[in-house]
């Protein structure tokens, strides 16, 4: 699936080889903070970013909600944020 992000949106490679991705593209791809992305080179000047799936998180997400003490990943992240305060 290809999602068209507003034309004219560009990013520049910094001196540290870093880029900032448009928020609309991240939302459309359901990618957020903490996600690990694998970089694949498709051809000269073309990259593909692919979210790496953690097998433990996949197992967790399959069982989320099936037991009273297991919630969703978002609920777990919210609890972890509270613990860090």
MIDOSE-1310 file (N, C-alpha, C; in nm, 2 decimals, decimal comma, always signed):
residues 85
xxxx	+0,08/-0,12/+0,00/+0,00/+0,00/+0,00/+0,09/+0,12/+0,00; +0,06/+0,22/-0,09/+0,14/+0,34/-0,09/+0,04/+0,45/-0,05; +0,09/+0,53/+0,05/+0,01/+0,64/+0,10/+0,07/+0,77/+0,05; +0,00/+0,85/-0,02/+0,05/+0,98/-0,07/+0,05/+1,08/+0,04
xxxx	+0,17/+1,13/+0,07/+0,19/+1,24/+0,17/+0,19/+1,36/+0,09; +0,15/+1,47/+0,14/+0,14/+1,60/+0,07/+0,27/+1,62/-0,01; +0,25/+1,65/-0,14/+0,37/+1,68/-0,23/+0,44/+1,80/-0,18; +0,57/+1,80/-0,20/+0,65/+1,91/-0,16/+0,71/+1,90/-0,02
xxxx	+0,67/+1,79/+0,05/+0,72/+1,77/+0,18/+0,86/+1,70/+0,16; +0,96/+1,76/+0,21/+1,10/+1,71/+0,19/+1,17/+1,71/+0,32; +1,28/+1,64/+0,33/+1,36/+1,64/+0,45/+1,50/+1,65/+0,40; +1,59/+1,69/+0,48/+1,73/+1,71/+0,44/+1,82/+1,62/+0,53
xxxx	+1,92/+1,56/+0,47/+2,01/+1,48/+0,54/+2,11/+1,57/+0,61; +2,12/+1,56/+0,75/+2,20/+1,65/+0,83/+2,35/+1,60/+0,81; +2,44/+1,68/+0,87/+2,58/+1,65/+0,87/+2,60/+1,52/+0,95; +2,51/+1,48/+1,04/+2,53/+1,35/+1,11/+2,45/+1,24/+1,04
xxxx	+2,41/+1,26/+0,92/+2,34/+1,16/+0,84/+2,20/+1,13/+0,90; +2,14/+1,23/+0,96/+2,00/+1,21/+1,02/+1,90/+1,28/+0,94; +1,78/+1,23/+0,94/+1,66/+1,29/+0,87/+1,55/+1,29/+0,97; +1,45/+1,38/+0,94/+1,33/+1,39/+1,01/+1,22/+1,35/+0,92
xxxx	+1,13/+1,26/+0,96/+1,02/+1,21/+0,87/+0,90/+1,29/+0,90; +0,82/+1,32/+0,79/+0,69/+1,40/+0,81/+0,60/+1,32/+0,91; +0,53/+1,39/+1,00/+0,44/+1,33/+1,09/+0,33/+1,26/+1,02; +0,28/+1,32/+0,91/+0,17/+1,25/+0,84/+0,21/+1,12/+0,78
xxxx	+0,34/+1,10/+0,74/+0,39/+0,98/+0,69/+0,40/+0,88/+0,80; +0,45/+0,92/+0,92/+0,46/+0,83/+1,03/+0,32/+0,78/+1,08; +0,23/+0,87/+1,09/+0,09/+0,83/+1,13/+0,03/+0,74/+1,03; +0,05/+0,76/+0,90/-0,01/+0,68/+0,80/+0,05/+0,54/+0,80
xxxx	+0,18/+0,53/+0,84/+0,25/+0,40/+0,85/+0,23/+0,34/+0,99; +0,16/+0,41/+1,08/+0,14/+0,36/+1,22/+0,28/+0,33/+1,29; +0,37/+0,43/+1,27/+0,51/+0,42/+1,33/+0,52/+0,53/+1,43; +0,57/+0,50/+1,54/+0,58/+0,60/+1,65/+0,71/+0,58/+1,73
xxxx	+0,73/+0,67/+1,83/+0,85/+0,66/+1,91/+0,88/+0,53/+1,97; +1,00/+0,49/+1,96/+1,04/+0,36/+2,01/+1,04/+0,25/+1,91; +0,97/+0,27/+1,80/+0,97/+0,17/+1,69/+1,11/+0,16/+1,63; +1,15/+0,04/+1,59/+1,28/+0,01/+1,53/+1,25/-0,01/+1,38
xxxx	+1,32/+0,07/+1,30/+1,31/+0,06/+1,15/+1,43/+0,00/+1,09; +1,41/-0,09/+1,00/+1,52/-0,15/+0,92/+1,52/-0,07/+0,79; +1,64/-0,03/+0,75/+1,66/+0,05/+0,62/+1,70/-0,04/+0,51; +1,62/-0,04/+0,40/+1,65/-0,12/+0,29/+1,68/-0,03/+0,17
xxxx	+1,78/-0,06/+0,10/+1,81/+0,02/-0,02/+1,74/-0,05/-0,14; +1,65/+0,03/-0,20/+1,57/-0,03/-0,32/+1,65/-0,01/-0,45; +1,70/+0,11/-0,47/+1,78/+0,14/-0,58/+1,85/+0,28/-0,55; +1,93/+0,32/-0,64/+2,00/+0,45/-0,62/+1,91/+0,56/-0,58
xxxx	+1,93/+0,61/-0,46/+1,84/+0,73/-0,41/+1,71/+0,69/-0,36; +1,68/+0,56/-0,35/+1,55/+0,51/-0,30/+1,57/+0,42/-0,18; +1,51/+0,45/-0,07/+1,51/+0,37/+0,05/+1,37/+0,32/+0,09; +1,37/+0,21/+0,16/+1,24/+0,16/+0,22/+1,27/+0,14/+0,37
xxxx	+1,18/+0,20/+0,45/+1,19/+0,18/+0,60/+1,09/+0,08/+0,64; +1,13/-0,03/+0,71/+1,04/-0,13/+0,74/+1,05/-0,15/+0,90; +0,93/-0,14/+0,96/+0,93/-0,16/+1,11/+0,97/-0,30/+1,14; +1,06/-0,32/+1,23/+1,10/-0,45/+1,28/+1,00/-0,49/+1,39
xxxx	+0,95/-0,61/+1,38/+0,86/-0,66/+1,48/+0,93/-0,74/+1,58; +0,91/-0,71/+1,71/+0,97/-0,79/+1,82/+0,88/-0,91/+1,84; +0,93/-1,03/+1,83/+0,85/-1,15/+1,85/+0,78/-1,15/+1,99; +0,85/-1,10/+2,09/+0,79/-1,09/+2,23/+0,67/-1,00/+2,23
xxxx	+0,68/-0,88/+2,16/+0,57/-0,79/+2,16/+0,45/-0,85/+2,08; +0,49/-0,93/+1,97/+0,38/-0,99/+1,90/+0,30/-1,09/+1,98; +0,38/-1,17/+2,06/+0,31/-1,27/+2,15/+0,23/-1,19/+2,26; +0,28/-1,08/+2,31/+0,21/-1,00/+2,41/+0,08/-0,95/+2,35
xxxx	+0,09/-0,89/+2,23/-0,03/-0,83/+2,16/-0,13/-0,94/+2,13; -0,09/-1,06/+2,10/-0,18/-1,17/+2,08/-0,26/-1,21/+2,20; -0,20/-1,20/+2,32/-0,26/-1,24/+2,44/-0,32/-1,12/+2,52; -0,29/-1,00/+2,47/-0,35/-0,88/+2,54/-0,50/-0,88/+2,55
xxxx	-0,55/-0,86/+2,66/-0,70/-0,86/+2,68/-0,75/-1,00/+2,72; -0,67/-1,10/+2,70/-0,73/-1,24/+2,72/-0,72/-1,28/+2,87; -0,64/-1,20/+2,94/-0,63/-1,23/+3,09/-0,65/-1,09/+3,16; -0,71/-1,09/+3,27/-0,74/-0,96/+3,34/-0,62/-0,87/+3,37
xxxx	-0,51/-0,93/+3,39/-0,39/-0,85/+3,42/-0,31/-0,81/+3,30; -0,35/-0,86/+3,18/-0,27/-0,82/+3,06/-0,36/-0,73/+2,98; -0,31/-0,61/+2,96/-0,38/-0,51/+2,88/-0,32/-0,49/+2,75; -0,34/-0,38/+2,69/-0,29/-0,35/+2,55/-0,14/-0,30/+2,57
xxxx	-0,07/-0,29/+2,46/+0,07/-0,24/+2,46/+0,06/-0,09/+2,50; -0,04/-0,02/+2,46/-0,05/+0,12/+2,49/-0,07/+0,14/+2,64; -0,15/+0,05/+2,70/-0,17/+0,06/+2,85/-0,04/+0,03/+2,92; +0,03/-0,07/+2,87/+0,16/-0,11/+2,94/+0,26/+0,01/+2,93
xxxx	+0,26/+0,07/+2,81/+0,35/+0,19/+2,79/+0,31/+0,30/+2,89; +0,18/+0,33/+2,90/+0,13/+0,43/+2,99/+0,17/+0,40/+3,14; +0,16/+0,27/+3,18/+0,20/+0,23/+3,31/+0,35/+0,25/+3,33; +0,43/+0,22/+3,23/+0,57/+0,23/+3,24/+0,61/+0,38/+3,25
xxxx	+0,54/+0,47/+3,18/+0,56/+0,61/+3,19/+0,53/+0,66/+3,33; +0,43/+0,61/+3,39/+0,39/+0,65/+3,53/+0,50/+0,60/+3,63; +0,56/+0,48/+3,61/+0,66/+0,43/+3,69/+0,79/+0,51/+3,69; +0,82/+0,57/+3,57/+0,94/+0,65/+3,55/+0,93/+0,78/+3,61
x	+0,81/+0,83/+3,65/+0,80/+0,96/+3,71/+0,85/+0,97/+3,85
